[in-house]
Amino acid sequence: MSLFGLFDVGRSAIFASQTALSITGHNIANVNTPGFSRQEAVLSATTPAVIGKGFLGRGVVVSNIRRNYDNFIQSQLIGQYQNYGKSSSLTRTFGQIEQIFNEAKDLGLSTPLMDYFNAWHDVSANPEGQTPRTVLLQKASALVLNAKQMERGILNNLKNTNEEISDIVERVNSIASNIAELNGRIVQSEGGSSESANDLRDRRDTLLNDLANLVEFTSYEDKNGSITVSVGMRNLVSGENANTLSARANENGDKDLYLDGIDITSRVTRGQLGGLISVRGHIESNSLKGLRKLIASITKEINILHASGYGLDGTTGNDFFNPLQLSLRNFSTGANMTASITNLSQVTLNEYSVTFDSASNYHIRNNDTGAEAATGVYVSGNPITFDGIQITITGAVTSTDGFSISPLTDSIKNFGVAVSDYRKIAAAGTGTVLPGDNAIALAIAQLSDESIATLDSSTFMSFYKGLVSDAGSMSRAASDSLEFDDNLLSEINNMRESISGVSLDEEAMNLMRFQRSFEAGARMIKVTDELLQTILNL
Amino acid sequence: MRVTSFMMFDQLSMSLRRQMDEYAKLNSRMGSGKKIEKPSDDVIGMMKAIDYKVDINENEQFKRNIDEVNFNLEYTNTVMNSVSDSLLKLKELLSNGGNAQSEENMAFYSRQAGEWRDYLLNLSNSMERNRYIYSGHNTDQKSFVYNSMTYHFDYQGDSGEINVYLDKGAEIPMNIQGSKAYSFSLTGEPPTELSDGTPVNYTQSTDPATGINTITVEIGNAGDPEYDTFTLSNTMDLANIMSFAWEYKNIDGSDLNTDPDVNKEMAMHRLSALSKPLDDAQTRILNVQAEIGTRQVFLNSQSTKLDQNNVDLKNSLSKTEDADMDDTIIELLKVQTALQAMRESASRILSQSLLDSLK
């Protein structure tokens, strides 16, 4: 080896140290960059030269810039972000619902409900008096107002949930197109070589974490380095292409998720979207339906008793609250349906669906019990009576047609005090005008302690307590699991940080280390130069 | 494990966040004085608290009902005392004037009886707020009115009881019907004789709708010239008959008999025969007063029970939802200390860096 070879060794040392120093600088610069993985210069000795009896080393090269990264932890992180996203949206939404039922702050229905029945007690103690009757009407109005406020609160919450679903869908789409773009750049820069595009991959991982927080997905990386993301078994990102996730309102006004033209709503169970979809379903079928059922049963039971009594003016058959109304939905093309309540005391407060088979038989099914309420041969215009309800369907029907009947949907919307004249409040149980007769007032006052068949044989108050308890338990469970998921997420993040994070102390040491090796390399060249000088001076 | 500065920052900020969260929670508990501020704080406790609140509220209502009943009974009792006094006066008139001979005396007794009759009528039509208290359910009608066709006093009320609840499922009537307070009850009364041996027979018929008993009094034997029969259904009738008897007249103002002697004898017989229904009316008043007394005793004990019950319930409610201030303050101090310690240690750990030591 010639003396000039020593220059090359010195140069390789300088170059390698310089590269390592710039990597250290890059690490220090990115100490606070989220998702950044610490990089490291992998040094290796160059191919040695063969001389006589052995191999002579010819310096150092940076063979690779390694990214400190653990694939397993990253996939765990994505899974945990999905759980965390779900818990956080559950906590947020249930926390709001809980406030609507916050009996601890005397919000909610228990006070107006008690006041209402107490007002009937006062009427029973002074049935001929105008004052207790007027007070009763006021208390009834307060009950109505509170029920409406609570329903509005729940409906607003559902509306916000649906708006949030749309917002998140937009963010998902923007993240998806970024991932697709990064896919392209990673494939391009790695281009079949063994080098990895460290910083681009870090950015893509960060985007995947963000996406996991929003929506449940599965992903895999192909051999080119491009990652495929699928949501609800449909591809959201494939190579450089991103599909658009869309939120479309269904007939209930709820937003459903569509990807690739397919409804994937039920397949999304985690991430914030999964949380919002499940919380929406729970609120609709529990808090909202329960509250409507409670009001419907109050309307029903009070009206039955009240209509059997007599007012101070001798009138009878008056409803105290606005009569219960059925809300109908028509899923047919050529047929129409009308429905009315014929026997209030037989009404179950369950929801029904009407379907037809190919042989033109109609089937009326009770959605809550699953039992068939009525069936028979369909004849257009013939009234069908079941469970105190009479329906009449007209027009041609096919086996794909259907109707739904619900006494609950509008129960709070229509809830109102029907009695405007205090004299029409029916406190008396007998026909002749007897101002001192308080039989019905007593019976209604007593109703608050009676178990109501349509409320699964619980009292009004205990049924309402069930709603409060449900709202409280759900909120509690959500915040407990958020705490758990938060802890776990931070634990996994720590593990990731432990491997990929930048330590300034470490980098300071590296700084010194490579500075020194750079200096040594430079000294090496100086020594070589002096050696050459020596020879030249011979 | 490799520890990086980011991990330290993250840990510290998380711990600080938790401590601040706890701090805020305790602060809010201090402010409201409540342990349960929303259902999810303690779902079971919240359910219990609602139960207690409902029970307390119900008890308060029952107590209001008791006050209402008590007020009504109190008032009724006062009226009953006056009725009792009036009947006593009538009794005195009867025993003093039963044999009055002089025209002047007779007129005096007649006038007196008439006055007590009017007073009794007033009492029977006592009104409390907008309710005629003796009219049963028919509270907007006077209990008794004079019927100028029959010359009797007619009951316009019914036998209705105005019940109110004093407890879950426990009712009590708050009124005394006119049929109880002003009528008679002479069922199965054996025929008796007046002091001069004239037989007297009392028969009673009941109006099922009103509960009013009408007593038919027969004096003497049918066919006798001094045979006399008349009906009375209430104490006003009784006083009315007395008043007219002292004038030797029937209630329609006609003479009892064309023969003045017979007329006088018949009038005296009437007065003597009225003694029994009057005794009975007095007994009935006593019974009514006893009934009112019994109800009031029951009301008082029920009221005491509700009070005691409310104290227990309020204690339980307070235990369930109120924050223990001592505990809260101690907790608050603990969190405060922890926060302070964490801030200090954080400032020391975070300021450490190798870069500072490189010269």
Chai-1 contact restraints between the chains, C-beta under 6 A:
chainA,res_idxA,chainB,res_idxB,connection_type,confidence,min_distance_angstrom,max_distance_angstrom,comment,restraint_id
A,E98,B,K38,contact,1.0,0.0,6.0,A-B,restraint_1
A,E98,B,P39,contact,1.0,0.0,6.0,A-B,restraint_2
A,E98,B,S40,contact,1.0,0.0,6.0,A-B,restraint_3
A,N102,B,K38,contact,1.0,0.0,6.0,A-B,restraint_4
A,E103,B,I50,contact,1.0,0.0,6.0,A-B,restraint_5
A,A104,B,I36,contact,1.0,0.0,6.0,A-B,restraint_6
A,A104,B,E37,contact,1.0,0.0,6.0,A-B,restraint_7
A,A104,B,K38,contact,1.0,0.0,6.0,A-B,restraint_8
A,S110,B,I50,contact,1.0,0.0,6.0,A-B,restraint_9
A,M114,B,N57,contact,1.0,0.0,6.0,A-B,restraint_10
A,N118,B,Q61,contact,1.0,0.0,6.0,A-B,restraint_11
A,H121,B,Q61,contact,1.0,0.0,6.0,A-B,restraint_12
A,H121,B,N65,contact,1.0,0.0,6.0,A-B,restraint_13
A,S124,B,V164,contact,1.0,0.0,6.0,A-B,restraint_14
A,A125,B,N65,contact,1.0,0.0,6.0,A-B,restraint_15
A,A125,B,E68,contact,1.0,0.0,6.0,A-B,restraint_16
A,A125,B,V164,contact,1.0,0.0,6.0,A-B,restraint_17
A,E128,B,N130,contact,1.0,0.0,6.0,A-B,restraint_18
A,E128,B,R131,contact,1.0,0.0,6.0,A-B,restraint_19
A,E128,B,T139,contact,1.0,0.0,6.0,A-B,restraint_20
A,L434,B,H137,contact,1.0,0.0,6.0,A-B,restraint_21
A,L434,B,N138,contact,1.0,0.0,6.0,A-B,restraint_22
A,P435,B,T139,contact,1.0,0.0,6.0,A-B,restraint_23
A,P435,B,D140,contact,1.0,0.0,6.0,A-B,restraint_24
A,G436,B,H137,contact,1.0,0.0,6.0,A-B,restraint_25
A,G436,B,T139,contact,1.0,0.0,6.0,A-B,restraint_26
A,G436,B,G160,contact,1.0,0.0,6.0,A-B,restraint_27
A,G436,B,I162,contact,1.0,0.0,6.0,A-B,restraint_28
A,D437,B,H137,contact,1.0,0.0,6.0,A-B,restraint_29
A,D437,B,G160,contact,1.0,0.0,6.0,A-B,restraint_30
A,N438,B,I162,contact,1.0,0.0,6.0,A-B,restraint_31
A,D449,B,K168,contact,1.0,0.0,6.0,A-B,restraint_32
A,M461,B,V54,contact,1.0,0.0,6.0,A-B,restraint_33
A,K465,B,M47,contact,1.0,0.0,6.0,A-B,restraint_34
A,K465,B,I50,contact,1.0,0.0,6.0,A-B,restraint_35
A,V468,B,P39,contact,1.0,0.0,6.0,A-B,restraint_36
A,S469,B,V43,contact,1.0,0.0,6.0,A-B,restraint_37
A,S469,B,M47,contact,1.0,0.0,6.0,A-B,restraint_38
A,A471,B,P39,contact,1.0,0.0,6.0,A-B,restraint_39
A,G472,B,P39,contact,1.0,0.0,6.0,A-B,restraint_40
A,G472,B,S40,contact,1.0,0.0,6.0,A-B,restraint_41
A,G472,B,V43,contact,1.0,0.0,6.0,A-B,restraint_42
A,G472,B,M46,contact,1.0,0.0,6.0,A-B,restraint_43
A,S473,B,V43,contact,1.0,0.0,6.0,A-B,restraint_44
A,S475,B,S40,contact,1.0,0.0,6.0,A-B,restraint_45
A,R476,B,S40,contact,1.0,0.0,6.0,A-B,restraint_46
A,S490,B,M14,contact,1.0,0.0,6.0,A-B,restraint_47
A,N494,B,M7,contact,1.0,0.0,6.0,A-B,restraint_48
A,E497,B,T4,contact,1.0,0.0,6.0,A-B,restraint_49
A,E497,B,F6,contact,1.0,0.0,6.0,A-B,restraint_50
A,E497,B,M7,contact,1.0,0.0,6.0,A-B,restraint_51
A,S498,B,M1,contact,1.0,0.0,6.0,A-B,restraint_52
A,S498,B,R2,contact,1.0,0.0,6.0,A-B,restraint_53
A,G501,B,T4,contact,1.0,0.0,6.0,A-B,restraint_54
A,G501,B,F6,contact,1.0,0.0,6.0,A-B,restraint_55
A,S503,B,T4,contact,1.0,0.0,6.0,A-B,restraint_56
A,L504,B,S5,contact,1.0,0.0,6.0,A-B,restraint_57
A,L504,B,S353,contact,1.0,0.0,6.0,A-B,restraint_58
A,D505,B,L354,contact,1.0,0.0,6.0,A-B,restraint_59
A,A508,B,L354,contact,1.0,0.0,6.0,A-B,restraint_60
A,A508,B,L355,contact,1.0,0.0,6.0,A-B,restraint_61
